């Protein structure tokens, strides 16, 4: 069964490339996600559609936490909100539980928020699939390649190895 969850962290080009590089991920929509309350401004994020039988939500959450600055507050957190956006109460409970469980693997406190998904605005088409359209651009080599190398090292069971290695130097 295909499920979906949204993730925000750093640049959506990076986040998009990470999730596009995993087996079991069926689609990644890059853009801007809005939540509610004090988080009602749009921030860079992706919606990930995945087959939970091929890649568990826990693995997606752990990858998300390890591929952006999930323990660091900085001045750009409105644009780059560290968040996991849920679509229903059951998913909210699961995400909160996973965040609590995974905290033990981090020295610093995880600042990633669990927030309700309210709205999505897709990125312009010319910047979607950014990494896989532009793997040799300096931004991709400097910021995205290290994240994909982490997938190969630490999540090899779930990494789309051939797809990744075809684009790395």
N, C-alpha and C positions, 0 to 999 in steps of 0.2 A: 504494500500500500504506500502510495506517495504521500509524504507529509511536507509541511513547509514551516520555516522559521526565518526570522530576519535577524541579521547581525550588523551592528555598527561598531566601528573602532577607529581605525586610521582611515587613510584614503580609500575610497571605494574601488579604485583601480587595484590596489593591493588585495583588498578583501575579496573582490571578484575573482582575481587570479588564483588565490588560495583555494577557494571553494570549487572553481572550475577544474582544479587539478586533483580532484578526489573521485575515486570510484563510488558509485552509488548516488552521486549528485546528478540529478537529471536536468536541472536548470538553475541558472543564477541570474537574477535580474538586478542590475546595478542602478542605483539612483539615490533618492532621498526619502527617509522614513520620518514620519511624524508620530509622536505619542501624545500624551495628554498632560494636563497640569503644567508644572514648570518645565516639562520636556515637550511642549507643544510646538516648538520650532523644528523645522526639517533639518536633519543631519545626514551626512553621507552614510550609506548602508547598502546592504544587499538582501534580497529575498532568496533563500535557498530552498529549492524543492529537491527532496531526497527520498530514497527508498530505505527505510529503517531496517529492512532485512539485510541490506548490503552494507550500510554504514549507520551505526547507532547514533542517536542524538547526543549521547554522552561524548562520543568521539568528536563530533562536530563542535560541541561546546569547548572541549579541551583544546582543539586546534585553534578555535577562535581566540581563546585566552592566551595561547602561546605565540600567536602571530601578529599581535598588536600590543601596545603598551597598556595592558589591562590592569596594571597596578600604579599607574602614574597619572596624577592630575596635571594638566597643563592649560595654558591660556586658550587653546583652540578646542576645548571639550564641547562647546556648543556645536561647532561644525563637525567635529569628530567625536561624537558621543560614544563612550564605551558602553554598549548595551546589547541585550538580547531581547527581541520583541516577540511577545507571545500572541497567539490568535484565539486562545480560549483558556478557561480557568484550569483545566487539566494540564495544559502545556505550561502555564505559569507555575504550577506546583512542581512539576518535573524540573523546570529550569532553575528554580530556586534551590531545590534539593541538590541538583548537580553542582551548582555554584558553591554551595556549602561543602560538599564532598571534595571538590577540587581545590578548595582553599588550602587544604593541608599540603598540597604539592608546591605552594608558592611561599616564599619567605615574607614578602610584603603583602599587605591587604589588597585583595582584588577590589577594584572600584567599579567594575562592570555592573550596570543596573539591569534589572529585569523589569521591562516596561510593556504596557499594552500597545499593540500595533493599532494605529488609527488610520494612517493614510500613506500612500506611496506615490512619488513622482519619479518616473524613469529618467535616466540620464539621456542626453542627446545621443542619437545613434552613432555618430562619428567617434564618440569616446567609449562606447561599450566594447566589450571583448578587448579591452585596451592592451593587456599584456600579450595575449596570443596574436594580436595584430601588429605589435611593435616590440618584440622581445629584445631587440638590440638598442633600443633607446636608453640613454643614460639613466633615466628615472627607473626603468624596469631593471636594468642591471644592478643599480645601487640598492633599491628598496625591495623589489619583488623577488629577485633571484635568491637572496638569503632565506626568504620565507619558504620558497619552494624546496630549497636544499634542506631546510628543517623538516619538511614533510617527508622527503626521501629518507632522512636519517631516523626520525622519531616516529613516523606514522607510515612506514613502508607498506604495511598491509593494506592501507587505504589510499595510498598515493597512486595516481595514474602515471606510473613510472615512465612508460614510453613517451607519453605526451609531454611530460615535464622535461625529460632529458633531451628530447628533440629541440627544445628551445633554450636550454642552458648552454653556456660557452663550452 
